[in-house]
Amino acid sequence: MTQQPLITALTALPAAPECGENLDLLFTLTNTTDALIDVTKVTFTLQVGMFPSDLATGFDGVELIAPTGWQLHQNGGTFTVTPSASNSGAVGAAGLEFQILNIMVNDAPGQTSVTMVAAHKPITHPNQPPDIAPCENTATLNKILPPLSLTDVYADPLPALYDGSTTIYWTGSSGAVIALDANGVTITHVKNDPSTPLPSAGSYALDEVTQPTIVTVTATASATAATAAELQKQITVPIAPPTATLTASVTPNANALPSATLNWTTTSANAATLTSTPPASTQTVSVGSSGMALPITGPTSFALTATNPVSATAATATQAVTPPSFTWVSAADGPVPLTEQVRLLETHAGLLLVTVGTDDVTTGSMWTSTDGLSWDQITTPPAFDYQLPVYTAVNAGTTYLSVAPKGSAPSMIYSSTDLQTWTALPQASFFAAFAPPAITFDDTGTAWAFAPFSEQMIWSSTDLMQTWTQVPQPNLPMGIGTCLIFTAGKLWSLGRITFGDPVLDLYSSTDGVTWDSHPPPTGVTGNASLHATVFNSEICFFVTQRHNPDPLPMAMWRIDASGTWTQDPAIPGQTMLDPTGYGLSLAQCNTALFTAGNGITAPKQGIWAKNA
């Protein structure tokens, strides 16, 4: 057989290509004659596909190397070599060498063929016709499975968020059969595709992970492998503890309470609560990202708590906000019908709202609040029917309540540390019917009382109202009601109701015996509220006209430590009409001042608030 003038040859590195691994091919073209041969084109054809007879599923990313003066082009599995424009293509005894590097062998073991064809210009021989036939050669590569391996087994994210997902990754050798075990659940196929086995190198997402999960990845040698083998790797996917973030900002609102805007984000949580203080209230909120706006009347702290049933520790985020200054605004309707008159008083834990009924006599109904917006009814109030007025005094975490039962029974004073359990204190001789004693505490803890219907009207107690001592005859006019307040080192008697018309008077005393008069401004008449309070170091109250059929402007009065009277501007459009003559009640709580306009103010009633 005549030797071909050009011989093509193939060298594979490695000689036995491994499935799933890189392969380099070295092609040589040898001139077997003594003369130059003009080569016009050399073609290398590799099989493309995923079957055993194919070499690779594709040739993207391969590296092509050709000698100077030659160009190597690719089209699918066909690689073509041509001389450059300045090259005649002459090949001498040294021959040519071409390389195709970084071929990824497919995963199907078996034999694949490589065809090599070299075309040339006619070659002349003495006494013979020109040789024009291309030189062709075919090489066979035997693809084999690599040794079984299992590497790069991990989960991401790790730990997994509660009720979230995590993806398991692995890299097995080509042809390896992969199976996962997740807490006893076996997974052998691609998700949502039971006909497609898991790839030898790939990933699988575990969804709705709600408990720590042990994942075992098993790689088993293919049935076509030379030897049977199995490898396993195990990872534990814990549940991430919950996280919580909270932001808060305050927005002033015209003619309305300021609002706190809250935004939060939780992760790895299935439950979240938001606690505000005050009031000490907790509500369930959504997990993830959410928010809300809440009206506030004073400095308020918020705590967001996120939990999941797996983590022992909850996540908490806190924020505190302080409202800007605001004047009187209608804050809330309150807990009782707007037509039902109420008295708003102070306790050691916030506000106390007492219903009094439209006829001034009713069965007791009592409510508490720490912000004037959210109210809780006292389920175990003192068992009495009471009438106006009603007084409270606060000392060392205890609230004292002075009331007059309906009928001719003497007044009573009760004490409570939780506003649910009330203790009746001993009655004193000056506890009259119809009108309870006004009570207060000074800064030494001494209790003081104003006794109605009596010239011996001032009494004191140093044992928390267990016993009382009469104060020597004070220079105070007798009346059936007053508001007794201690502030600026003095006792203050404000707004006495006489047996005739109301009297707008103010007295102060440092010892309860000698009292100084502080007359009102000229032309100001009426009766000061029997439920005044101290706010920003001033005594605050409203003035009413007991027998005046005409509405009055809703304008608050203030008295400073020297006894100077000042009236605030009236609330635009608001009026008062108080047939009882006891006036709007005022109470301070958490840097804000409150009044309750039920049955007295118009057109808006309910709870009003201000902090400036």
C-alpha positions as CSV (number, residue, x, y, z in Angstrom):
1,M,0.0,0.0,0.0
2,T,1.4,3.4,-1.0
3,Q,2.1,5.7,1.9
4,Q,0.1,8.9,2.1
5,P,2.1,12.0,1.5
6,L,0.6,13.6,4.5
7,I,-0.1,11.8,7.8
8,T,-2.4,13.1,10.5
9,A,-2.1,11.8,14.0
10,L,-3.9,12.4,17.4
11,T,-2.5,12.3,20.9
12,A,-4.9,12.6,23.8
13,L,-3.9,13.8,27.3
14,P,-4.9,11.9,29.3
15,A,-4.8,8.9,26.9
16,A,-8.0,7.5,28.5
17,P,-10.3,10.5,28.8
18,E,-12.3,10.6,32.0
19,C,-16.0,11.5,31.9
20,G,-16.6,14.9,33.4
21,E,-13.0,15.9,33.3
22,N,-10.9,18.1,31.0
23,L,-9.2,16.7,27.9
24,D,-6.4,18.1,25.7
25,L,-5.9,17.0,22.1
26,L,-2.7,17.3,20.2
27,F,-2.9,17.0,16.4
28,T,0.2,16.5,14.2
29,L,0.5,16.7,10.4
30,T,3.6,15.0,8.9
31,N,5.1,15.3,5.4
32,T,6.4,11.9,4.3
33,T,7.9,13.2,1.1
34,D,11.1,15.0,0.3
35,A,9.3,17.9,-1.3
36,L,7.2,20.7,0.1
37,I,3.4,20.1,0.0
38,D,1.0,23.1,-0.2
39,V,-1.7,22.3,2.3
40,T,-5.0,24.2,1.7
41,K,-7.1,23.0,4.7
42,V,-7.0,20.6,7.6
43,T,-10.2,19.6,9.3
44,F,-10.7,17.9,12.7
45,T,-14.2,16.6,13.4
46,L,-15.2,15.8,17.1
47,Q,-18.6,14.2,18.0
48,V,-20.9,16.6,19.9
49,G,-23.7,15.3,22.2
50,M,-24.4,13.5,25.5
51,F,-24.2,9.9,24.3
52,P,-21.4,7.4,24.7
53,S,-20.4,7.9,21.0
54,D,-20.0,11.7,21.6
55,L,-17.0,13.3,23.1
56,A,-18.5,16.4,24.6
57,T,-21.8,18.2,24.9
58,G,-20.2,21.3,23.6
59,F,-16.9,23.1,23.0
60,D,-17.5,26.4,24.5
61,G,-14.5,27.7,26.3
62,V,-11.9,25.5,24.6
63,E,-8.5,26.9,23.8
64,L,-7.2,26.7,20.2
65,I,-3.5,26.8,19.5
66,A,-2.0,26.9,15.9
67,P,1.5,27.6,14.6
68,T,2.4,31.0,13.2
69,G,0.9,31.6,9.7
70,W,-2.0,29.2,10.3
71,Q,-5.5,30.0,11.5
72,L,-7.7,27.5,13.5
73,H,-11.5,28.1,13.5
74,Q,-14.3,26.3,15.2
75,N,-17.9,25.6,14.1
76,G,-19.7,23.2,16.5
77,G,-17.6,20.1,16.6
78,T,-15.7,20.9,13.5
79,F,-12.3,22.6,13.7
80,T,-10.7,23.9,10.5
81,V,-7.1,24.9,9.9
82,T,-6.2,27.2,7.0
83,P,-3.1,29.1,6.0
84,S,-3.2,32.9,6.6
85,A,-3.2,35.2,3.6
86,S,0.6,35.6,3.7
87,N,1.2,31.9,4.0
88,S,1.4,29.6,0.9
89,G,0.6,26.6,3.1
90,A,3.8,24.8,2.2
91,V,4.6,22.1,4.7
92,G,8.1,20.5,4.8
93,A,9.7,17.8,6.8
94,A,9.1,19.6,10.1
95,G,5.3,19.2,9.7
96,L,2.7,21.1,11.7
97,E,1.2,20.8,15.3
98,F,-2.2,22.0,16.5
99,Q,-3.8,21.9,20.0
100,I,-7.4,21.9,21.3
101,L,-7.3,22.3,25.0
102,N,-9.8,22.2,27.9
103,I,-12.4,20.0,26.3
104,M,-15.0,18.9,28.9
105,V,-15.7,15.2,28.3
106,N,-19.4,14.3,28.6
107,D,-20.7,12.0,31.3
108,A,-21.4,9.0,29.0
109,P,-18.5,6.4,29.0
110,G,-17.8,4.7,25.6
111,Q,-15.9,5.0,22.4
112,T,-15.9,8.2,20.2
113,S,-14.2,8.8,16.9
114,V,-12.1,11.8,15.8
115,T,-11.8,12.4,12.0
116,M,-8.8,14.2,10.6
117,V,-8.7,15.3,6.9
118,A,-5.8,17.2,5.2
119,A,-6.5,18.8,1.8
120,H,-3.6,19.9,-0.4
121,K,-2.7,21.2,-3.9
122,P,-1.9,18.5,-6.6
123,I,1.3,16.6,-5.8
124,T,3.3,15.5,-8.9
125,H,5.4,12.3,-9.1
126,P,7.7,11.2,-12.0
127,N,5.9,9.0,-14.5
128,Q,2.7,9.3,-12.4
129,P,-0.5,11.3,-12.5
130,P,-0.8,14.2,-10.0
131,D,-1.9,13.2,-6.4
132,I,-5.0,15.3,-5.6
133,A,-6.7,13.1,-3.0
134,P,-7.0,14.5,0.6
135,C,-5.2,12.6,3.3
136,E,-7.7,11.2,5.9
137,N,-7.3,9.4,9.3
138,T,-9.6,8.4,12.1
139,A,-8.7,8.0,15.7
140,T,-10.7,6.4,18.5
141,L,-10.9,7.6,22.1
142,N,-12.1,5.4,24.9
143,K,-13.9,7.5,27.5
144,I,-14.0,6.0,31.0
145,L,-15.6,6.9,34.2
146,P,-13.3,8.6,36.7
147,P,-12.7,7.1,40.2
148,L,-15.8,7.8,42.4
149,S,-15.5,11.1,44.3
150,L,-17.8,13.4,46.3
151,T,-16.6,16.9,47.2
152,D,-17.9,20.4,47.8
153,V,-20.9,19.3,49.8
154,Y,-22.4,22.4,51.6
155,A,-25.7,24.3,52.2
156,D,-26.4,27.9,51.5
157,P,-27.7,29.8,53.3
158,L,-26.4,28.2,56.5
159,P,-28.1,28.4,59.0
160,A,-31.5,28.4,57.2
161,L,-34.1,31.0,58.1
162,Y,-37.2,29.5,59.9
163,D,-39.8,28.5,57.3
164,G,-37.3,29.5,54.6
165,S,-35.2,27.5,52.1
166,T,-31.7,26.4,51.9
167,T,-29.9,24.8,48.9
168,I,-27.7,21.7,49.2
169,Y,-24.8,21.7,46.8
170,W,-22.5,18.8,45.8
171,T,-19.9,17.8,43.3
172,G,-19.7,14.1,42.5
173,S,-17.5,12.4,39.9
174,S,-19.0,12.0,36.5
175,G,-21.5,9.2,36.3
176,A,-22.0,9.1,40.1
177,V,-25.6,8.3,41.2
178,I,-26.6,10.9,43.8
179,A,-29.2,10.5,46.6
180,L,-30.1,12.9,49.4
181,D,-31.5,12.1,52.8
182,A,-33.1,15.0,54.7
183,N,-34.2,14.0,58.2
184,G,-35.3,10.6,56.8
185,V,-36.8,11.8,53.6
186,T,-35.0,10.3,50.5
187,I,-34.6,12.5,47.5
188,T,-33.3,10.9,44.2
189,H,-34.8,13.1,41.5
190,V,-34.8,16.7,40.3
191,K,-37.5,18.7,42.1
192,N,-40.9,18.5,40.3
193,D,-39.4,16.1,37.8
194,P,-39.6,12.5,39.0
195,S,-38.2,11.2,35.7
196,T,-34.9,13.0,35.9
197,P,-32.3,11.7,38.4
198,L,-30.3,14.1,40.5
199,P,-27.1,15.1,38.5
200,S,-23.7,13.9,39.7
201,A,-22.8,17.6,40.3
202,G,-25.6,20.0,41.2
203,S,-27.9,21.3,43.8
204,Y,-31.3,20.8,45.5
205,A,-33.4,23.4,47.4
206,L,-35.1,22.4,50.6
207,D,-38.1,24.5,51.2
208,E,-40.1,25.5,54.3
209,V,-37.4,24.4,56.7
210,T,-38.8,24.6,60.2
211,Q,-36.5,22.4,62.1
212,P,-32.8,21.5,62.2
213,T,-32.1,19.2,59.3
214,I,-29.4,16.6,58.9
215,V,-28.7,16.1,55.2
216,T,-26.7,13.0,54.0
217,V,-25.4,13.1,50.4
218,T,-24.6,9.7,49.0
219,A,-22.7,9.2,45.8
220,T,-22.8,5.7,44.3
221,A,-20.6,4.5,41.4
222,S,-22.5,4.0,38.1
223,A,-23.4,0.5,37.1
224,T,-21.0,0.8,34.2
225,A,-18.1,1.6,36.5
226,A,-15.3,-0.9,36.7
227,T,-15.7,-1.3,40.5
228,A,-18.6,-0.7,42.9
229,A,-18.2,2.1,45.4
230,E,-20.2,4.4,47.6
231,L,-19.3,7.7,49.3
232,Q,-21.2,9.8,51.8
233,K,-21.0,13.2,53.3
234,Q,-23.2,14.7,55.9
235,I,-24.1,18.3,56.8
236,T,-26.3,19.8,59.5
237,V,-28.6,22.7,58.6
238,P,-29.5,24.5,61.8
239,I,-32.3,27.1,62.1
240,A,-31.1,30.7,62.4
241,P,-32.3,32.6,65.5
242,P,-34.8,35.3,64.8
243,T,-33.8,38.9,64.1
244,A,-35.7,42.1,64.6
245,T,-35.1,45.7,63.5
246,L,-37.3,48.6,64.4
247,T,-37.3,52.2,63.4
248,A,-39.6,55.0,64.8
249,S,-40.2,58.6,63.9
250,V,-42.7,61.2,65.1
251,T,-45.0,63.2,62.8
252,P,-46.8,66.3,64.1
253,N,-50.4,66.6,63.0
254,A,-52.5,69.7,62.7
255,N,-55.6,69.5,65.1
256,A,-54.7,66.0,66.0
257,L,-52.3,64.1,68.2
258,P,-48.8,63.5,67.0
259,S,-48.3,60.0,65.5
260,A,-45.4,57.6,65.9
261,T,-44.6,55.9,62.6
262,L,-43.1,52.5,63.1
263,N,-41.4,50.3,60.5
264,W,-39.9,46.9,61.3
265,T,-38.3,43.8,59.7
266,T,-38.0,40.4,61.1
267,T,-36.2,37.3,59.8
268,S,-36.4,33.7,60.8
269,A,-39.5,34.3,62.8
270,N,-43.0,32.9,62.7
271,A,-44.5,35.3,65.3
272,A,-43.9,38.9,66.3
273,T,-45.4,41.2,68.9
274,L,-45.2,45.0,69.4
275,T,-45.3,46.3,73.0
276,S,-45.8,50.0,73.7
277,T,-45.2,51.6,77.0
278,P,-47.3,53.5,77.9
279,P,-49.8,52.0,77.7
280,A,-48.3,48.6,78.7
281,S,-50.0,46.9,75.8
282,T,-48.9,44.2,73.5
283,Q,-50.3,43.4,70.0
284,T,-49.5,40.7,67.5
285,V,-48.0,42.1,64.3
286,S,-47.0,40.5,61.0
287,V,-43.5,39.0,60.5
288,G,-41.3,40.1,57.6
289,S,-41.4,43.8,56.7
290,S,-44.3,45.9,57.9
291,G,-45.2,49.1,59.8
292,M,-48.0,51.2,61.3
293,A,-48.7,54.7,62.7
294,L,-49.9,55.1,66.3
295,P,-51.1,58.3,68.0
296,I,-49.1,59.2,71.1
297,T,-49.7,61.6,74.0
298,G,-46.3,61.4,75.7
299,P,-42.9,59.8,75.6
300,T,-43.5,56.2,74.5
301,S,-41.2,53.2,74.2
302,F,-41.8,50.5,71.7
303,A,-40.4,46.9,71.8
304,L,-40.6,44.5,68.8
305,T,-40.1,40.9,69.7
306,A,-39.7,38.1,67.1
307,T,-39.7,34.4,67.9
308,N,-39.7,31.0,66.3
309,P,-40.5,27.7,68.0
310,V,-36.9,26.3,67.4
311,S,-34.8,29.1,68.9
312,A,-34.7,29.5,72.7
313,T,-33.9,33.2,72.5
314,A,-36.2,35.8,71.1
315,A,-35.0,38.8,69.1
316,T,-36.0,42.2,70.4
317,A,-35.6,45.7,69.0
318,T,-36.6,48.9,70.8
319,Q,-37.2,52.5,70.0
320,A,-38.3,55.4,72.1
321,V,-40.1,58.6,70.8
322,T,-41.1,61.9,72.3
323,P,-43.9,63.9,70.7
324,P,-43.4,67.5,69.8
325,S,-45.4,70.2,71.6
326,F,-49.1,70.3,70.9
327,T,-52.0,72.3,72.3
328,W,-55.4,71.0,73.1
329,V,-56.6,68.4,70.6
330,S,-59.4,65.9,70.6
331,A,-57.6,62.7,71.5
332,A,-60.2,59.9,71.7
333,D,-63.9,59.3,72.5
334,G,-62.9,57.4,75.7
335,P,-64.4,54.2,77.0
336,V,-68.0,55.3,77.8
337,P,-70.8,57.0,75.9
338,L,-70.0,60.7,75.2
339,T,-73.3,61.8,76.8
340,E,-72.3,60.2,80.1
341,Q,-70.5,62.6,82.4
342,V,-67.2,61.5,83.8
343,R,-64.5,62.7,86.1
344,L,-60.8,62.3,85.1
345,L,-58.5,61.8,88.0
346,E,-54.8,60.9,88.7
347,T,-53.5,57.6,90.1
348,H,-50.0,56.3,90.8
349,A,-50.3,54.3,87.5
350,G,-51.8,56.9,85.2
351,L,-55.3,58.1,84.7
352,L,-58.6,57.1,86.4
353,L,-61.9,57.8,84.6
354,V,-65.0,57.6,86.8
355,T,-68.5,57.7,85.4
356,V,-71.0,59.9,87.3
357,G,-74.1,59.8,85.1
358,T,-76.3,62.6,83.9
359,D,-78.1,62.8,87.2
360,D,-74.9,63.0,89.3
361,V,-75.7,59.7,91.0
362,T,-74.9,56.4,89.5
363,T,-73.4,53.0,90.3
364,G,-69.6,53.2,90.1
365,S,-67.8,52.6,86.8
366,M,-64.1,53.0,86.8
367,W,-61.5,52.8,84.0
368,T,-57.7,53.2,83.9
369,S,-55.3,54.4,81.2
370,T,-51.6,55.3,80.9
371,D,-51.9,57.4,77.7
372,G,-55.5,58.6,77.6
373,L,-56.2,56.5,74.5
374,S,-56.4,52.9,75.6
375,W,-58.6,52.2,78.6
376,D,-59.2,49.1,80.8
377,Q,-62.2,48.8,83.0
378,I,-61.6,48.1,86.7
379,T,-63.4,44.8,87.2
380,T,-63.4,45.0,91.0
381,P,-64.1,48.7,91.9
382,P,-65.2,49.6,95.4
383,A,-68.8,48.5,95.9
384,F,-70.7,51.8,96.2
385,D,-73.1,54.1,94.5
386,Y,-71.4,57.5,94.6
387,Q,-72.1,61.1,93.7
388,L,-70.1,64.2,92.8
389,P,-67.4,65.2,93.5
390,V,-64.8,62.4,93.6
391,Y,-61.2,62.8,94.6
392,T,-57.9,60.9,94.4
393,A,-54.5,61.3,96.1
394,V,-51.3,59.5,95.3
395,N,-48.5,58.5,97.7
396,A,-45.7,56.0,97.3
397,G,-47.3,53.7,94.7
398,T,-50.7,53.8,96.3
399,T,-53.9,55.6,95.1
400,Y,-56.4,56.8,97.6
401,L,-60.0,57.3,96.5
402,S,-62.5,59.6,98.3
403,V,-66.2,59.2,97.5
404,A,-69.6,59.9,98.9
405,P,-72.1,57.0,98.8
406,K,-75.5,57.7,97.5
407,G,-78.0,58.6,100.3
408,S,-77.1,59.6,103.9
409,A,-74.2,57.3,104.6
410,P,-70.9,58.9,105.5
411,S,-68.1,59.3,102.9
412,M,-65.5,56.6,102.4
413,I,-61.8,56.5,101.5
414,Y,-60.3,53.5,99.8
415,S,-56.7,52.6,98.9
416,S,-55.3,50.4,96.2
417,T,-51.8,49.5,94.9
418,D,-53.1,47.8,91.8
419,L,-56.3,49.7,91.1
420,Q,-58.2,46.3,91.2
421,T,-58.1,45.4,94.9
422,W,-59.4,48.2,97.1
423,T,-59.2,48.5,100.9
424,A,-61.7,50.6,102.9
425,L,-59.8,52.8,105.3
426,P,-61.2,53.7,108.8
427,Q,-63.9,56.4,108.7
428,A,-63.3,59.6,110.6
429,S,-65.8,61.9,112.3
430,F,-65.5,64.5,109.6
431,F,-66.5,62.1,106.8
432,A,-69.8,63.7,105.8
433,A,-72.6,62.5,103.6
434,F,-73.2,63.9,100.1
435,A,-69.8,65.4,99.8
436,P,-66.5,63.5,100.3
437,P,-63.4,65.1,101.8
438,A,-60.9,66.5,99.3
439,I,-57.6,64.8,99.9
440,T,-53.9,65.2,99.0
441,F,-50.4,64.4,100.2
442,D,-47.5,66.8,100.8
443,D,-43.9,66.0,100.1
444,T,-43.3,64.5,103.5
445,G,-46.0,61.9,103.0
446,T,-48.5,63.6,105.3
447,A,-52.1,63.4,104.1
448,W,-54.4,66.4,104.2
449,A,-58.2,66.6,104.0
450,F,-60.7,69.3,103.5
451,A,-63.9,68.5,105.4
452,P,-67.1,69.9,103.9
453,F,-70.0,71.2,106.0
454,S,-67.7,72.0,108.9
455,E,-65.9,75.0,110.3
456,Q,-63.2,72.5,111.4
457,M,-62.4,71.7,107.9
458,I,-58.7,70.9,107.7
459,W,-57.4,67.6,109.0
460,S,-54.0,65.8,108.6
461,S,-52.8,62.2,108.9
462,T,-49.2,60.9,109.3
463,D,-50.2,57.2,109.1
464,L,-51.6,57.0,105.6
465,M,-55.1,58.0,106.5
466,Q,-55.5,55.4,109.3
467,T,-56.1,58.2,111.8
468,W,-56.7,61.9,111.5
469,T,-55.8,65.0,113.5
470,Q,-57.8,68.1,113.4
471,V,-55.8,71.2,112.4
472,P,-56.5,74.3,114.6
473,Q,-59.2,76.5,113.3
474,P,-58.0,77.7,109.9
475,N,-59.0,81.1,108.4
476,L,-60.9,79.5,105.5
477,P,-64.5,80.1,104.7
478,M,-66.8,77.1,105.1
479,G,-68.0,75.4,102.0
480,I,-69.3,72.1,100.7
481,G,-66.5,71.4,98.3
482,T,-63.1,72.4,97.2
483,C,-60.1,71.1,95.3
484,L,-57.1,70.5,97.7
485,I,-53.6,70.4,96.0
486,F,-50.1,70.4,97.3
487,T,-47.4,72.0,95.1
488,A,-44.5,74.4,95.5
489,G,-44.3,73.6,99.2
490,K,-47.8,74.7,99.9
491,L,-51.4,73.5,100.3
492,W,-53.8,75.1,97.9
493,S,-57.6,75.3,98.3
494,L,-59.2,76.1,95.0
495,G,-62.8,76.7,93.8
496,R,-65.0,76.4,96.9
497,I,-68.7,75.7,96.5
498,T,-70.9,77.3,99.1
499,F,-74.5,76.7,100.1
500,G,-75.3,79.6,97.8
501,D,-73.6,80.6,94.6
502,P,-70.2,79.2,93.6
503,V,-67.2,81.2,94.7
504,L,-64.1,81.5,92.6
505,D,-61.4,81.7,95.3
506,L,-57.9,80.5,95.9
507,Y,-56.0,80.1,99.2
508,S,-52.6,78.8,100.0
509,S,-51.0,77.6,103.3
510,T,-47.7,76.2,104.4
511,D,-49.1,74.6,107.6
512,G,-52.8,74.1,107.0
513,V,-53.6,76.7,109.7
514,T,-52.8,80.1,108.2
515,W,-54.1,80.6,104.7
516,D,-53.3,83.4,102.3
517,S,-56.0,84.6,99.8
518,H,-55.2,85.0,96.1
519,P,-58.2,86.8,94.6
520,P,-59.0,86.2,90.9
521,P,-58.5,88.8,88.3
522,T,-61.1,91.6,88.2
523,G,-64.3,90.6,86.5
524,V,-63.6,86.9,86.6
525,T,-66.5,85.1,88.4
526,G,-67.8,81.5,88.6
527,N,-66.4,78.4,90.2
528,A,-63.1,76.7,89.6
529,S,-63.2,73.0,88.8
530,L,-63.1,70.8,91.8
531,H,-60.9,68.4,89.8
532,A,-57.8,70.6,89.1
533,T,-54.2,69.3,88.8
534,V,-50.6,70.5,88.7
535,F,-49.0,70.6,85.2
536,N,-45.7,72.2,84.4
537,S,-45.5,73.5,88.0
538,E,-48.8,75.4,87.7
539,I,-52.2,74.6,89.0
540,C,-54.5,74.1,86.0
541,F,-58.3,74.3,86.1
542,F,-61.4,75.4,84.2
543,V,-63.9,78.0,85.4
544,T,-67.6,77.2,85.2
545,Q,-70.8,78.9,86.0
546,R,-73.1,76.7,88.0
547,H,-76.4,78.5,87.1
548,N,-75.4,80.0,83.8
549,P,-77.5,78.7,80.9
550,D,-75.1,80.0,78.3
551,P,-72.1,78.1,77.0
552,L,-68.7,79.4,78.0
553,P,-65.5,79.3,75.9
554,M,-63.3,76.3,76.6
555,A,-60.3,78.2,78.0
556,M,-58.1,76.8,80.8
557,W,-56.8,78.8,83.7
558,R,-53.3,78.5,85.3
559,I,-52.0,79.6,88.6
560,D,-48.2,79.7,89.3
561,A,-46.4,79.4,92.7
562,S,-47.0,83.0,93.5
563,G,-50.7,82.7,93.0
564,T,-50.8,84.7,89.7
565,W,-53.7,83.8,87.5
566,T,-53.3,83.3,83.7
567,Q,-56.0,82.2,81.2
568,D,-55.0,80.3,78.0
569,P,-56.6,81.1,74.7
570,A,-59.9,79.4,74.2
571,I,-60.0,76.3,72.0
572,P,-61.5,77.5,68.7
573,G,-65.1,76.4,68.2
574,Q,-65.3,74.6,71.6
575,T,-67.7,75.6,74.4
576,M,-68.6,74.4,77.9
577,L,-72.0,74.1,79.5
578,D,-71.8,72.5,82.9
579,P,-75.1,72.4,84.9
580,T,-73.3,70.6,87.8
581,G,-70.9,73.5,88.5
582,Y,-68.1,71.1,89.3
583,G,-66.2,72.0,86.1
584,L,-64.1,70.0,83.7
585,S,-61.8,67.6,85.4
586,L,-58.1,67.7,84.7
587,A,-55.4,65.1,85.2
588,Q,-51.7,64.9,84.3
589,C,-50.1,61.7,82.9
590,N,-46.8,61.0,81.2
591,T,-46.0,64.7,80.4
592,A,-49.4,65.4,79.0
593,L,-52.5,67.1,80.4
594,F,-56.0,65.6,79.9
595,T,-59.6,66.5,80.3
596,A,-62.8,64.7,79.6
597,G,-65.6,66.7,78.0
598,N,-68.4,64.1,78.1
599,G,-71.7,65.9,78.6
600,I,-70.0,69.3,79.1
601,T,-68.1,70.4,76.0
602,A,-69.4,70.9,72.5
603,P,-69.3,70.1,69.6
604,K,-66.4,67.6,70.4
605,Q,-66.6,65.7,73.7
606,G,-64.6,62.7,74.9
607,I,-60.9,62.9,75.9
608,W,-58.8,66.0,75.1
609,A,-55.0,66.3,75.6
610,K,-52.2,68.8,75.4
611,N,-48.5,68.9,76.4
612,A,-47.7,72.6,76.0
